[in-house]
Amino acid sequence: MENNRRALYHSLRMNWMLNPKLNVEMWQIADYRAKPLNVLFEQLIHHDIHLDKQSFLIFAENMDDPESLTDALISDNPPGRAAQDHIYLLIFELWRRLLPERPCLSILCDEIDYQINLYDRGEMQKEEAIQDSLANLQMLLDENNDAGIEPLEVFEYVNAACANDLESFLLDYISDQIDNGNYPYASELIEGFSQYIYHVKWFKLLQARILSLTDPQEAIRMVLDLLKNQEPDLEFLLEVLSFLIPNGDEATFKRLVKQAIALSQNEDDFQTIITICIEFYNRLDEDELAKTLQALLNQRGQFDLNKKIDTREAQFIEFLKVMSIPF
């Protein structure tokens, strides 16, 4: 049984919570964590599997995970796929509760997904819970890496067993820690996970944000080095421009704005660039220039954000003139 099966149902439940009109069976999106143990065992009886706590532990004694236990329980008379999946979700939750000392990949990933979704919805009661999940994740990665599996390979293997994109979450979560002033913990996470991340430049940008607190010039040099020998990437370039708002000089900022303009595709990109420029010049106390840019942005408030940019448009040309950018 696939290690990512629980993740698929976790993802389905999250999508259903966002859109309750999705066509799903209730067992597919049920909150199994909220079900009492006796209810879990009773629902197994409906599938002709008769267990209690003691017999469950006996059956699980020689099994590695809830996937192998489910396969063993249905091997003699396999039901249809839907019934198999319902049985698996029940067995999974019983394993999670009754065998906490025997975590496996799917259990660990399920807990990570659970904590990430609480965090994303702003429903986290204690920050320690997600910190513990990330510590367990790093331990899992390190153990497999120490056993000889390449860092990117082991991370991809674990990521595939999760409903969430772990790399995207780590980047966002560490960024939040920096925003909240939790610099030591942010640095600890960067150091712990950096070798497993595919998009290394994003982690290095986070490092530069922390470095800028004590050595802004070195941080700027570090960020500009990231842009060398890189494929054009507007998303990353916009983050660099935002980084330069409190740190960078005007000449460098304008040079990168020109690059961003060349990479922009639609109105949303263009308005994002204007907004960053406004923030930059407000920081420099260039009030008149910032006001001019704000007026230009206000005029575009009703524009379709998906509309392709017309470089011949009067306001586009005006923006370049205001910024003194040759194009």
Backbone hydrogen bonds, N-H to C=O, Kabsch-Sander energy under -0.5 kcal/mol:
donor,donor_aa,acceptor,acceptor_aa,energy
5,R,2,E,-1.3
8,L,4,N,-1.9
9,Y,5,R,-1.5
10,H,6,R,-2.2
11,S,7,A,-2.7
12,L,8,L,-2.1
13,R,9,Y,-2.4
14,M,10,H,-2.2
15,N,11,S,-2.4
16,W,12,L,-2.2
17,M,13,R,-2.2
18,L,14,M,-1.4
19,N,15,N,-2.0
22,L,19,N,-2.0
24,V,22,L,-1.3
28,Q,25,E,-1.1
29,I,25,E,-0.8
29,I,26,M,-0.6
30,A,26,M,-0.6
32,Y,30,A,-1.2
34,A,31,D,-1.2
35,K,32,Y,-1.0
39,V,36,P,-0.6
40,L,36,P,-1.7
41,F,37,L,-2.2
42,E,38,N,-2.3
43,Q,39,V,-2.4
44,L,40,L,-1.4
45,I,41,F,-1.5
46,H,42,E,-1.1
47,H,44,L,-1.4
48,D,45,I,-2.4
49,I,44,L,-2.0
50,H,48,D,-0.5
51,L,49,I,-0.8
56,F,52,D,-2.6
57,L,53,K,-2.1
58,I,54,Q,-1.8
59,F,55,S,-2.6
60,A,56,F,-2.3
61,E,57,L,-0.7
61,E,58,I,-0.8
63,M,60,A,-1.8
69,L,65,D,-1.8
70,T,66,P,-2.2
71,D,67,E,-2.2
72,A,68,S,-2.0
73,L,69,L,-2.2
74,I,70,T,-1.6
75,S,71,D,-0.7
84,Q,80,G,-2.5
85,D,81,R,-2.5
86,H,82,A,-2.3
87,I,83,A,-2.6
88,Y,84,Q,-2.5
89,L,85,D,-2.3
90,L,86,H,-1.8
91,I,87,I,-2.8
92,F,88,Y,-3.1
93,E,89,L,-1.7
94,L,90,L,-2.1
95,W,91,I,-2.7
96,R,92,F,-2.5
97,R,93,E,-1.9
98,L,94,L,-3.1
99,L,95,W,-2.2
102,R,99,L,-1.9
108,L,104,C,-2.8
109,C,105,L,-2.7
110,D,106,S,-2.1
111,E,107,I,-2.0
112,I,108,L,-2.0
113,D,109,C,-2.8
114,Y,110,D,-2.6
115,Q,111,E,-2.4
116,I,112,I,-2.6
117,N,113,D,-2.5
118,L,114,Y,-1.9
119,Y,115,Q,-2.4
120,D,116,I,-2.9
121,R,117,N,-1.7
122,G,119,Y,-1.2
123,E,118,L,-2.8
124,M,118,L,-0.6
129,A,126,K,-1.2
130,I,126,K,-0.6
131,Q,127,E,-1.9
132,D,128,E,-2.6
133,S,129,A,-1.8
134,L,130,I,-2.3
135,A,131,Q,-2.1
136,N,132,D,-2.4
137,L,133,S,-2.2
138,Q,134,L,-2.5
139,M,135,A,-2.2
140,L,136,N,-2.4
141,L,137,L,-2.5
142,D,138,Q,-2.9
143,E,139,M,-2.5
144,N,140,L,-1.9
145,N,141,L,-2.5
146,D,142,D,-2.9
147,A,143,E,-1.1
148,G,145,N,-1.7
149,I,144,N,-2.1
154,V,150,E,-2.7
155,F,151,P,-2.2
156,E,152,L,-2.2
157,Y,153,E,-2.0
158,V,154,V,-2.2
159,N,155,F,-3.0
160,A,156,E,-2.0
161,A,158,V,-1.3
162,C,159,N,-1.7
166,L,164,N,-0.9
169,F,165,D,-2.3
170,L,166,L,-2.8
171,L,167,E,-2.2
172,D,168,S,-2.3
173,Y,169,F,-3.4
174,I,170,L,-2.7
175,S,171,L,-2.0
176,D,172,D,-2.2
177,Q,173,Y,-2.1
178,I,174,I,-2.1
179,D,175,S,-2.5
180,N,176,D,-2.0
181,G,178,I,-1.6
182,N,177,Q,-3.0
183,Y,181,G,-1.5
186,A,182,N,-2.3
187,S,183,Y,-2.6
188,E,184,P,-2.1
189,L,185,Y,-2.3
190,I,186,A,-2.3
191,E,187,S,-2.5
192,G,188,E,-2.1
193,F,189,L,-2.2
194,S,190,I,-1.8
196,Y,193,F,-1.8
197,I,193,F,-0.6
197,I,194,S,-0.9
200,V,198,Y,-1.6
202,W,199,H,-1.2
203,F,199,H,-0.8
204,K,200,V,-2.3
205,L,201,K,-1.9
206,L,202,W,-1.5
207,Q,203,F,-2.2
208,A,204,K,-2.3
209,R,205,L,-1.8
210,I,206,L,-1.6
211,L,207,Q,-2.7
212,S,208,A,-2.3
213,L,210,I,-1.4
214,T,211,L,-1.7
215,D,211,L,-3.1
219,A,215,D,-2.1
220,I,216,P,-2.3
221,R,217,Q,-2.2
222,M,218,E,-2.3
223,V,219,A,-2.2
224,L,220,I,-2.7
225,D,221,R,-2.0
226,L,222,M,-1.1
227,L,223,V,-0.9
227,L,224,L,-0.6
228,K,224,L,-0.6
228,K,225,D,-0.8
230,Q,227,L,-1.1
237,L,233,D,-2.3
238,L,234,L,-2.6
239,E,235,E,-1.6
240,V,236,F,-2.2
241,L,237,L,-2.3
242,S,238,L,-2.1
243,F,239,E,-2.2
244,L,240,V,-1.9
245,I,241,L,-0.7
245,I,242,S,-0.9
248,G,244,L,-2.8
253,F,249,D,-2.2
254,K,250,E,-2.8
255,R,251,A,-2.0
256,L,252,T,-2.1
257,V,253,F,-2.2
258,K,254,K,-2.3
259,Q,255,R,-1.5
260,A,256,L,-2.5
261,I,257,V,-2.7
262,A,258,K,-1.9
263,L,259,Q,-1.2
264,S,260,A,-1.4
267,E,307,K,-1.9
268,D,305,L,-2.4
270,F,266,N,-2.0
271,Q,267,E,-2.9
272,T,268,D,-2.0
273,I,269,D,-2.1
274,I,270,F,-2.3
275,T,271,Q,-2.4
276,I,272,T,-2.2
277,C,273,I,-2.2
278,I,274,I,-2.3
279,E,275,T,-2.0
280,F,276,I,-2.3
281,Y,277,C,-2.4
282,N,278,I,-2.0
283,R,279,E,-1.8
284,L,280,F,-1.3
285,D,282,N,-1.2
286,E,281,Y,-2.7
287,D,285,D,-1.5
290,A,286,E,-2.4
291,K,287,D,-2.5
292,T,288,E,-2.2
293,L,289,L,-2.2
294,Q,290,A,-2.2
295,A,291,K,-2.5
296,L,292,T,-1.9
297,L,293,L,-2.3
298,N,294,Q,-2.6
299,Q,295,A,-1.7
300,R,296,L,-0.6
300,R,297,L,-1.1
301,G,298,N,-1.6
303,F,300,R,-1.6
307,K,304,D,-1.7
309,I,265,Q,-1.3
311,T,309,I,-0.7
313,E,310,D,-1.9
317,I,313,E,-2.3
318,E,314,A,-2.4
319,F,315,Q,-2.2
320,L,316,F,-1.7
321,K,317,I,-1.9
322,V,318,E,-2.9
323,M,319,F,-2.3
324,S,321,K,-0.9
325,I,320,L,-2.9
